[in-house]
Every structure is written in C-alpha cells, then in structure tokens.
Amino acid sequence: MEEKRIEIDVNGKKFKISQDIVDKITLSDCEASKIFLDKKSAEDNVVYFERNEGLFGSILSYYQGRTLHVPSGFCPGEFKDELKFWGIDPKHLSKCCMGQFITFCDDQDVLQILEDDQIKKEKNKTELKTRKESEGMWKCIQAKGWLVLEEPSTSIPAKVCT
C-alpha cells in the first residue's frame, strides 16, 4: 500500500512529503502546523508556504530523521526564525553548527543590551537638557553639572573638564 504524500510548495519549490512528517509538524505548536491544519479541509492537495526554500531542505532533513544543520551561506538569525516557524527547538542542532549558532545568539543579546543602553542614554541626555532650560535655578544648575560630567560633547566646559 502506497503511503499518502502531501505536496508542499515553499516559495515556488515543490516537495512531496509523507503524512508521517506532516503529523510530526502538526504535533508541534507552531505556525507551520496551523497552516497544515487549516489546509486539511481544502480541496487543493498542495500546501503553500512563503518561506525561504533554501532553508527548508535542512528543516525537511531533520523531520526525516537526519541531523539538523545550518545551511552554509545563510544567516543564523534567519535560520532561527525558520526553526521557530517549523516548531523545532534549536537545541536539536548538530554539534558542528551549535557553536556558530550560540555565538550568533550571544552577539545578538549583547547588541540588544548596547542598543537599549544607548536609547536610555539619549533619553537621559534629553531629560537633562530639558531640566537645564527649566525655570528652577537649582534644577538648572544641577542639570548643567550633570551634563558637564556625563556628556562631554554638550558644551565647551564639559569638553575641558573631561
């Protein structure tokens, strides 16, 4: 007896996959499973995904029982998004790709911290400039002092002191 195969179209590239693989995907709580479940009631036997077809080969290999690798030439961030879409935990990555993936994730965390810090610093700078122009004498002096100490680019005295 021939196993039922489902045709999927990933950004124009067609794949025929077994019902077992579809079942594995639908068991996970992911966006792809919702698309498969929505498709069950439709007449057309093709499931369409607007995803990166170059990354799908690695995803399909994993669901077929092989090891999960980040395809060369692809951004680990894009691959991370694909893993989430298809309901695959990144901990299933093969050891040879895990280091690169962890380094990427750590770098992204550091960049986010730096970005948040920069936003906070700009907000504080704006607040101090607003205080500097406020009516209260003490608040104005206090704000000018902080600007001299914290923001060397705000005035000539700040540049001289730092």
N, C-alpha and C positions, 0 to 999 in steps of 0.2 A: 504494500500500500504506500503510495507516494505521500510524503509529508506536505501539508499545506504551506505554501510560501507566500509571503506578503511582499509586494513591490513597494519600495520607498524611493522617493525622488529627493535627493539632497542637493538643492541648488542646481538642478538640471542633470546631475549624475544619478543614474538609476542603479539600485541594488535590490536583489531578491534575498530576503532573509526568512528563516524558518519561523514558524509560530512559537517555538520554544524561546527564541531570542526576543520576540515581541512580548511574550509572557514575562521574561526576566525584566524587561524595561518597564512594563506596566506595574510590576510589583513595587517598584521604587516610586516614591512620591516626588516626581519631577515634572518639568514642563513637557518633556517628550511623552511621558506616559499619558498625560491628559490629551495630547494630540491623538495618540493611538486609540484611547478610549472614546474620544469624540468621533473617530473615523469608523468605529465598529458598525454604526448604524447607517453609514453612507453606502450608496450603490457602487461607486467607483472603488476599485480594489487597489488604488495607488494612494500612498500617504505622502504628502508633500512637506518638506522641511526647508525653510530658508536659513540654512546653516552653512558653515564652511565645509565644503565637500572634501578638502584636503585633510581635515582633522577627523572626519568621520571614519576613515579607514582604520585609524587607531582605536576608536571607540568600538567599532564593529568587531575588530580582532579581540578586544577584551571580552565582549559579550559572547564570543565564540569559544572562549576558554583560554586564549593566549594571554601573554603578559601585556601590560599597558605601558606604552612608551609615548613620550612627547615627540611628535614628528619633527625632524630637523627642518630648520628654516621657518618655524612658527614661533610666535611669541608665547611664552609660558602663561601670560595673563589671558590671552585668547583661549588657550587650551584649558585653563582653569574654568573659564566661563562655559566651555563645552562640557566639561566634566559635570558641572552643576546642572546644566540643561538636561543631560542624559542620565542623571542620578547616580553618578559614580563618585565615591569618596576618593580624594587624592591620595590617601594612604595606600591605595592599591597600585600606585605607580611602581614600576620596576626600580630596583636599586640603582641602576645606571642612570636613571633620569631624576631620581628623587633629589639628589644634591643640587642640581640646577634649579629644580622647581622650588625647593626650600629657600635657596639663595634669592631667587626672584621674589618670593613672598616676603622674606625678611626685608629686602630692599624696598618693597612697596610700603611696608609698615613704617620704615624709617622715613621715607619720603612723605608719608602722611603726617607723621609727627612733626617734621620740619615745616610742612605746609601749614599745619594748624598753629604752630608756634609763630610763624610769620604773620598769619592773619591776626593772631592775638596781639602781636607787637604793633601792627598797623592800627589796630583798634585802640590800644593804649596811647599811641602817639597822637591819634586824632582827638582822643579824650583830653589829653594834656594840653594840646593846642587850644581846645575849646575852653578849658579852665583858665589858660593864660589870658584869654581875651574876656574872661568873666569880670563882673563888677567888683566882687570882693577882693580887697587888697591882699589879704593873707593868702587866699586861694591862688591869686595871680602870681605872687612871689614863689609859693610852693610849686606851682606848675612850671615856672621858669627854671627853678632849681632842678627839678626832675628832668626837664628837657636837656639842660646842660650836662647832667650826669649820665643820662640814659641814651640820649640821641645826639651824638656828636655832629651830625650833619644839619642840625636845625638852626644853628647860629654861629657867629664868629667866636663869642665867648665859649661856647661848647667845644669848638674845634681847638681853642687854645688850652682849655682845661684837660682835654683828653689827648 
